[in-house]
């Protein structure tokens, strides 16, 4: 058999006996397996995502109540309590007695959302903000110690509007901070500072107010005594 005959015989073999045919089949099969695998993975991933989204829609943050029945979430209550335990130092004594920057981060279990240096009345300060879904905690540091703090952007869910104009008028310089919070509930916003040994605190209520949209009551305390008050939008 000459070479031409041998080539002819090889060429005349059925295609399914050819080596290249089975290589093509193998490649196609592997590709098919890959497509099935990724389709299944994507399907599982999409299913998990839909389940998670459905779960999020169904689950709402659990609300808890304080002694007056005012409600907020567990996380908000925890942050509120942490805030009240952070100490404010005396501005005129380089923050003496105030919580340190490190201790504030430890209490809040994270660094601030925003942090920048500033200058107030010639005193170099650091302003640090922790921003959450329902509140913002802001601290001003001098000499690495808190000298001013504020809790803002928070709102309680209250069962009744206790802050009426009549109740507001009864507040006097003999009224203490504890008397106010025991009657009207904890404030929605707080600002604290310490200057020359005098604690200055402002409590502001936006909820539980007998008034229209935008109504508020702000009370200023020196130590524990009421020293100033203002209101906006209380009904007559």
C-alpha positions, 0 to 999 in steps of 0.5 A: 500500500503506497502513501496515497492509499494510506492517506486515503484510508485514514481520510475515509474513516468515520468522523466519530472515530476521529481524535479531533471529534472526541476532543471537541466533545470533551471541551463542549461537555466541560463547558456545559458542566461549567455553565450548569455549575455557575447557573446553580451558584447564581440561582442559590446566591439570588435565592439567598439574597431574596431570602435576606431581603425578605427577612429584612422587610419582615424584621423591625428593630425591637422597641423598648420602653423607659420608666415613663413608657417612652420608646426607642430601639435597644441600640438607641437606648444603649447609645443614649446610656453610653453618652450619659456616662462620658465625662465632660472636663473643664474647658478652662483647665485643659479638659481636666476630668474629661474622658479621653479620646481613646476612652470615648472610642472604646466606649463607642467601640469604633472610631468617629465618622468624622474628625477634624481640628478646629480653633475656638477662642484661640484654643485648639480643639479636635471635633469628633462625630459618631453618626448613627441611623437615629442619632449623632454624638459629637465631642469636642476635645482639648488636650485630648479630653472632652470639654463639650458633648452633644447628642442630636438628631434623636427622637423618642416615641412618646405615648402622650404630649405632656409638655403643654404651655401650662406645664411649661409656665410652671417651670421655675428656677427652683426646678431641677433637671431630675424633676423635669425628666421624671415628669416629661421624659428624657430629652431628645437632644442634649448639650453639655459643657463645664466651665470654671467648675460650672456644669452647663446643660441644655435639654431639648424636646421635640417629641411629647410636645403639645404643639404643631410641626416644628414645636420644641422646648429647650431648658438650660441648667447650671448644675442641676437647677433651671436657669433658662427656658425657651419654647417654639410653637406650644399651643395656647 
